[in-house]
Amino acid sequence: MTRHAYRAALLHALEDPCRAPAEAAWAYHEDGLLVVEDGHVAAFGAYTDVFPALPPDTPVTPFPGKLITPGFVDAHIHYPQTDVVAAWGSQLLDWLNTHTFPAEQAFADRAHADEAAAFFLDELLRNGTTSALVFGTVHKTSVDALFEAALARDMRLIAGKVLMDRHAPAGLCDTVETGRADTEALIRAWRGRGRLGYAVTPRFAVTSSDAQLAMAGQVAAAHPDVLIHTHMSENLEEIARVGELFPDARDYLDVYARHGLVGPRSVFAHCVHSTDDALRRMQRAGAASAFCPSSNLLLGSGLFSLKQACDCGVTVGLGTDIGAGASFSLLHMMGEAYKVGQLGGEVLDPLHAFYLATLAGARALKIDDQVGNLAPGKEADFLVLDLAATPLLARRTGAARTIAEQLFVLSILGDDRAIERTYLAGRLAHSRDRTPPSRALYP
């Protein structure tokens, strides 16, 4: 057995703040101890409570002034779009044609996919993201490359090959038959290996025929441990186009529902313009939404109402939506979510934003029994956050009176520099190469 303990301030979410009182939603210890055994959390609590029960030969790494949290969970991201981050353009449909589709065609080449996958995963870890739900491209090789790289890093990653058989460049279109064959082959090859999972991934209703959407629903039904991952109600022009293509559907959600794609394993990115009725139908089905504030702002898609989704009972995780999203950092996304709320007349509590980036994302991805917080028994994916990573951050967090104030400052001023260390299953996966302080700094 390998055992190691880490001393710092500790924070994790316990419940959805939309549905639980504040005292039940969080656990925070200003001086805490996290104990990891064989890659799993063995104890999480106040130092004075946990340390006396620790076997005397247990190594303790102290991080004075630092904050340990669960690793972040990105509920929606496109790894092939890494090279179009910060691309100038118009709104969604034009942006796809101008930037996304040309970039994705390169992923037919395995060497390109390998290089991009390695960079993408290292960038996630550098920004404190330890789990993610990821789009590949239409090419099977793009997903093989991503899964191989994630397996080598022991990341908890869920991904899928894009299904797209119309209204896209010829080099990015598959067919109902090839889409099924590639998807089933990828599920057989990768699902359940290490900490990997699969998601059936139609891009969105515009680029899949009825026959392909029906096939996607059939494959998902045949594999009850895979997710369904797609886009919905992101942009008004997109919604109008879906209405033209599916005139008999009640709404955008119904397009997916009639093909068996709405259920407890479904994650719909964006949902910016969803009605109360659609959100309540999602809630009854157990489907989740990924809130992607940065890309919604950059593409001018609109303002997602977190309050509306909460009032309708929908589980909402936080996504970067790289490459329309402007950053890999879920700290940054917490700040962007706050700004979206301000524009929409909603005030987002910093602790709620933190929940979206951790436990809520794990719940949306149906991996909250394994990650999302640092409850004993869960996989030890965690971060060491440096509250003084920059002079301004140090000045502002040093003046903060509560953990909520510190989190808010981190969400506005923080970025990858605030991620001092990232651990995967108790193993150091990223470090800024700073030597931890001596244990003697603690009394």
C-alpha positions in Angstrom: 0.0 0.0 0.0 1.2 3.5 -0.8 0.0 6.3 1.5 0.7 10.0 1.4 -0.9 13.0 3.2 -1.1 16.6 2.0 -1.6 19.6 4.4 -3.3 22.8 3.2 -6.6 24.5 3.2 -9.2 22.0 1.8 -12.4 22.7 -0.1 -14.9 20.5 -2.0 -18.6 20.5 -2.8 -21.0 18.0 -1.3 -24.4 19.0 -2.8 -26.0 21.2 -5.4 -26.4 24.6 -3.9 -29.6 25.0 -5.9 -31.2 22.3 -3.8 -29.2 22.2 -0.5 -28.6 24.8 2.3 -25.1 26.3 2.3 -24.0 24.4 5.4 -24.8 21.1 3.6 -23.3 22.1 0.2 -19.6 22.6 1.1 -16.8 21.3 3.3 -14.0 23.7 4.0 -11.1 23.3 6.3 -8.7 26.3 6.7 -6.0 23.9 8.0 -6.9 20.5 6.5 -5.3 17.1 5.7 -6.0 15.0 2.7 -4.8 11.4 2.9 -4.4 9.4 -0.3 -4.0 5.6 -0.3 -3.3 3.6 -3.5 -4.7 6.4 -5.7 -7.9 6.9 -3.7 -8.9 9.4 -1.0 -8.6 7.8 2.4 -9.4 10.8 4.5 -10.4 14.5 4.1 -10.9 16.8 7.0 -9.5 19.2 9.6 -5.8 18.6 10.3 -6.5 18.3 14.1 -9.0 15.5 13.4 -7.2 13.5 10.7 -3.6 13.7 11.7 -3.8 11.8 15.1 -5.2 8.7 13.3 -2.4 8.8 10.6 0.1 6.0 10.8 3.4 7.5 12.0 5.4 6.5 8.9 3.0 8.4 6.6 4.8 11.1 4.6 3.1 14.5 4.8 3.7 17.2 2.2 2.7 20.6 3.5 1.4 23.4 1.3 1.1 26.5 3.6 -1.1 29.2 2.1 -2.3 26.9 -0.6 -5.8 25.5 -1.3 -6.4 21.9 -2.3 -9.5 21.2 -4.3 -10.8 18.4 -6.5 -9.6 18.4 -10.1 -11.8 20.3 -12.5 -14.3 18.5 -14.8 -14.8 20.0 -18.2 -18.3 19.1 -19.4 -17.8 20.1 -23.0 -14.7 20.6 -25.1 -13.4 19.9 -28.7 -9.8 18.7 -28.8 -9.4 19.2 -32.6 -10.3 22.9 -32.2 -7.2 23.7 -30.1 -5.6 25.5 -33.1 -8.6 27.7 -33.7 -8.8 29.2 -30.2 -8.9 33.0 -30.5 -10.0 32.8 -34.2 -11.8 36.0 -35.3 -15.1 35.4 -37.0 -18.8 35.7 -37.1 -21.5 33.6 -35.3 -21.8 29.9 -35.0 -22.6 28.5 -38.5 -20.1 30.9 -40.3 -17.5 30.2 -37.6 -17.8 26.4 -38.2 -17.3 26.8 -41.9 -14.5 29.3 -41.7 -12.4 27.9 -38.9 -13.6 24.6 -37.4 -14.2 22.4 -40.5 -10.8 23.3 -42.1 -9.0 22.6 -38.9 -10.8 19.2 -38.3 -9.9 17.9 -41.8 -6.3 17.6 -40.7 -7.2 14.9 -38.2 -7.4 12.3 -40.9 -3.6 12.1 -40.4 -2.7 10.0 -37.4 0.6 11.9 -36.7 -1.2 15.2 -36.6 -3.8 13.7 -34.3 -1.2 12.3 -32.0 0.6 15.6 -31.6 -2.6 17.5 -31.1 -3.9 15.0 -28.5 -0.7 15.2 -26.5 -0.7 19.0 -26.5 -4.4 19.1 -25.6 -4.2 16.8 -22.6 -1.1 18.5 -21.2 -2.9 21.8 -21.6 -5.9 20.4 -19.6 -3.6 19.2 -16.8 -1.7 22.5 -16.8 -5.1 24.3 -16.2 -6.2 21.8 -13.5 -8.7 19.8 -15.6 -8.5 16.2 -14.6 -11.7 14.9 -16.3 -13.4 15.9 -19.5 -16.1 15.1 -22.0 -14.5 15.6 -25.4 -15.4 15.8 -29.1 -13.1 14.2 -31.6 -13.5 14.6 -35.3 -15.4 12.4 -37.8 -12.2 10.4 -38.2 -11.8 7.3 -36.1 -8.1 7.9 -35.9 -8.7 11.2 -34.0 -10.3 9.3 -31.2 -7.8 6.5 -31.2 -5.0 9.1 -30.8 -6.9 10.9 -27.9 -7.7 7.7 -26.0 -4.1 6.4 -26.4 -2.7 9.6 -25.0 -5.3 9.8 -22.2 -4.6 6.2 -21.2 -0.9 6.9 -21.0 -1.6 9.7 -18.5 -4.3 7.8 -16.6 -6.9 10.5 -17.1 -10.6 10.0 -16.6 -11.7 11.0 -20.1 -14.9 10.4 -22.1 -14.8 11.0 -25.8 -16.4 10.1 -29.1 -16.1 10.2 -32.8 -18.2 12.8 -34.5 -21.2 11.6 -36.5 -21.9 13.9 -39.4 -23.4 12.8 -42.7 -24.6 16.0 -44.3 -24.2 19.8 -44.6 -20.4 19.6 -44.1 -17.3 19.3 -46.3 -17.0 15.9 -48.0 -13.8 15.2 -46.1 -15.7 15.5 -42.8 -18.8 13.4 -43.7 -19.3 9.8 -42.8 -22.4 7.6 -43.6 -24.9 5.9 -41.4 -23.0 2.6 -42.0 -19.4 3.9 -41.5 -20.5 6.0 -38.6 -22.0 2.9 -36.9 -19.0 0.7 -37.7 -16.4 3.2 -36.4 -18.4 4.0 -33.3 -18.9 0.4 -32.4 -15.2 -0.4 -33.0 -14.1 2.5 -30.8 -16.4 1.4 -28.0 -15.0 -2.2 -28.2 -11.4 -0.9 -28.2 -11.5 1.8 -25.5 -14.6 1.9 -23.3 -13.6 0.8 -19.8 -9.8 0.7 -20.4 -8.0 2.5 -17.6 -10.3 5.4 -16.8 -11.7 5.9 -20.2 -15.4 6.2 -21.3 -17.2 6.6 -24.6 -19.8 9.0 -25.8 -21.9 8.6 -28.9 -21.4 12.0 -30.6 -23.6 13.4 -33.3 -22.3 16.9 -33.9 -25.7 18.5 -33.9 -29.0 18.0 -35.7 -28.0 20.2 -38.7 -25.3 17.8 -39.7 -27.0 14.4 -39.1 -29.8 13.0 -41.1 -32.8 11.3 -39.5 -31.2 7.9 -40.4 -27.9 8.8 -38.7 -29.6 10.2 -35.6 -31.7 7.0 -35.4 -28.5 4.9 -35.7 -26.9 6.9 -32.9 -29.8 6.2 -30.6 -29.6 2.5 -31.5 -25.9 2.3 -30.7 -26.4 4.2 -27.4 -29.3 1.8 -26.4 -27.1 -1.2 -27.2 -24.3 0.1 -24.9 -25.9 1.3 -21.6 -22.6 2.5 -20.2 -21.9 5.1 -22.9 -22.9 8.7 -22.9 -24.6 10.7 -25.6 -22.9 14.1 -26.3 -24.1 16.7 -28.7 -25.1 20.4 -29.1 -28.5 22.0 -28.7 -30.1 25.5 -28.9 -26.8 27.4 -29.0 -27.6 30.0 -31.6 -30.8 31.5 -33.1 -29.7 30.9 -36.7 -28.9 27.3 -35.8 -32.2 26.8 -34.1 -34.1 28.2 -37.2 -32.1 25.8 -39.4 -33.0 22.8 -37.3 -36.7 23.9 -37.6 -36.4 23.9 -41.3 -34.7 20.5 -41.5 -37.1 18.9 -39.0 -40.5 20.6 -39.5 -42.5 17.9 -37.7 -40.5 18.1 -34.5 -41.9 19.9 -31.5 -38.6 21.7 -30.9 -34.9 21.1 -31.0 -35.0 18.7 -28.0 -37.7 16.7 -29.7 -35.5 16.1 -32.7 -33.2 14.1 -30.4 -35.9 12.6 -28.3 -37.7 11.0 -31.3 -34.4 9.2 -32.1 -33.7 7.9 -28.6 -31.1 10.4 -27.7 -32.6 12.0 -24.7 -32.1 10.2 -21.4 -30.0 10.1 -18.2 -26.8 9.6 -20.2 -27.3 12.7 -22.4 -25.2 15.8 -22.2 -26.4 18.7 -24.3 -23.9 21.6 -24.8 -25.2 25.1 -24.5 -29.0 25.1 -24.3 -28.8 28.9 -24.4 -32.2 29.4 -25.9 -34.1 26.5 -24.3 -37.6 27.0 -23.0 -38.9 26.0 -19.6 -40.8 23.2 -21.2 -37.7 21.8 -22.9 -35.7 22.1 -19.7 -38.3 20.3 -17.7 -38.5 17.5 -20.2 -34.7 17.3 -19.9 -35.0 17.1 -16.2 -37.6 14.3 -16.3 -35.4 12.4 -18.7 -32.3 12.9 -16.4 -30.4 14.7 -19.2 -27.7 17.3 -18.3 -26.6 20.6 -19.9 -23.0 22.0 -20.3 -22.8 25.7 -19.7 -20.1 27.2 -21.9 -20.0 31.0 -21.1 -16.8 31.9 -22.9 -17.9 30.6 -26.3 -21.4 31.9 -25.9 -19.9 35.3 -25.5 -17.3 35.0 -28.2 -19.7 33.8 -30.9 -22.5 36.1 -29.7 -24.8 33.1 -29.1 -26.6 34.5 -26.1 -26.8 34.4 -22.3 -27.5 31.0 -20.7 -29.8 31.4 -17.7 -28.4 29.2 -14.9 -31.3 30.3 -12.7 -33.8 29.0 -15.3 -32.0 25.7 -15.6 -31.8 25.3 -11.8 -35.4 26.2 -11.4 -36.3 23.5 -13.9 -34.1 21.0 -12.0 -31.5 20.4 -14.8 -28.0 19.3 -13.8 -25.6 21.8 -15.3 -21.8 21.4 -15.6 -19.3 23.9 -16.9 -17.5 23.6 -20.2 -14.7 25.5 -21.9 -15.9 24.6 -25.4 -12.4 25.0 -26.8 -12.0 26.3 -29.5 -14.8 28.9 -29.5 -14.1 29.2 -25.8 -11.2 31.4 -25.1 -9.3 29.5 -22.4 -8.7 25.9 -21.2 -9.1 27.3 -17.6 -12.2 26.4 -15.7 -11.2 29.0 -13.2 -11.6 31.5 -16.1 -14.9 29.9 -17.0 -16.2 30.4 -13.4 -15.5 34.1 -13.9 -17.1 34.1 -17.4 -20.2 32.4 -15.9 -20.4 35.2 -13.4 -20.3 37.8 -16.2 -23.0 36.1 -18.1 -25.1 36.1 -15.0 -24.5 39.8 -14.5 -25.6 40.5 -18.0 -28.7 38.4 -17.5 -29.7 39.9 -14.1 -28.5 36.9 -12.2 -25.8 36.9 -9.5 -23.7 33.7 -9.4 -22.2 32.8 -6.0 -18.5 31.9 -6.2 -19.1 28.6 -4.4 -21.9 27.7 -6.8 -19.5 28.4 -9.7 -16.9 26.1 -8.1 -19.6 23.4 -7.8 -20.3 23.8 -11.6 -16.6 23.2 -12.3 -16.2 20.1 -10.1 -19.0 18.0 -8.7 -21.7 19.2 -11.1 -19.6 18.3 -14.0 -18.9 14.9 -12.6 -22.7 14.4 -12.1 -23.4 15.5 -15.7 -20.9 13.0 -17.0 -22.2 10.3 -14.6 -18.8 9.8 -13.0 -19.6 11.4 -9.6 -19.2 8.0 -7.9 -15.5 8.2 -8.9 -14.5 11.9 -9.0 -16.0 15.4 -8.5 -15.1 15.8 -4.8 -12.6 14.4 -2.4 -14.9 12.1 -0.4 -13.2 9.0 1.0 -13.2 6.2 -1.5 -13.1 8.4 -4.6 -10.2 8.6 -7.0 -7.6 11.1 -5.8 -7.7 13.6 -8.6 -6.9 16.9 -7.0 -5.2 20.3 -7.4 -2.9 22.5 -5.3 -4.0 26.1 -6.0 -1.6 28.9 -5.4 -3.5 31.9 -4.1 -0.5 34.1 -4.5 0.5 33.0 -8.0 0.8 36.6 -9.2 1.4 39.8 -7.2 -2.1 41.1 -7.9 -3.7 37.7 -7.0 -1.7 37.6 -3.8 -2.7 41.1 -2.8 -6.4 40.4 -3.5 -6.7 36.9 -2.0 -4.7 38.1 1.0 -7.4 40.7 1.8 -10.3 38.3 1.3 -12.2 37.5 4.4 -13.9 34.3 3.4 -13.2 31.3 1.1 -16.0 32.5 -1.2 -14.2 35.8 -1.6 -11.0 34.0 -2.4 -12.7 31.8 -5.0 -14.2 34.8 -6.6 -10.8 36.6 -6.9 -9.4 33.3 -8.3 -12.2 33.1 -10.9 -11.6 36.7 -12.1 -7.8 37.0 -11.8 -6.6 33.3 -11.9 -5.4 31.2 -14.8 -3.0 28.4 -15.3 -0.4 30.1 -13.1 -2.6 29.5 -10.1 -2.4 25.7 -10.7 0.7 24.8 -8.7 0.1 21.0 -9.0 -2.3 18.6 -10.6 -2.6 15.0 -9.3 -4.3 12.1 -11.1 -5.2 9.2 -8.9 -2.7 10.4 -6.4 0.1 10.7 -8.9 1.7 14.1 -9.7 0.7 14.8 -13.3 1.6 18.5 -13.6 3.8 20.8 -11.6 5.1 24.4 -12.0 8.4 23.0 -10.7 8.3 24.7 -7.4 9.7 22.9 -4.4 7.1 22.5 -1.7 7.9 24.3 1.5 9.5 22.4 4.4 7.3 20.8 7.0 9.0 22.9 9.6 6.9 25.9 8.5 4.0 24.3 10.4 4.1 24.2 14.2 
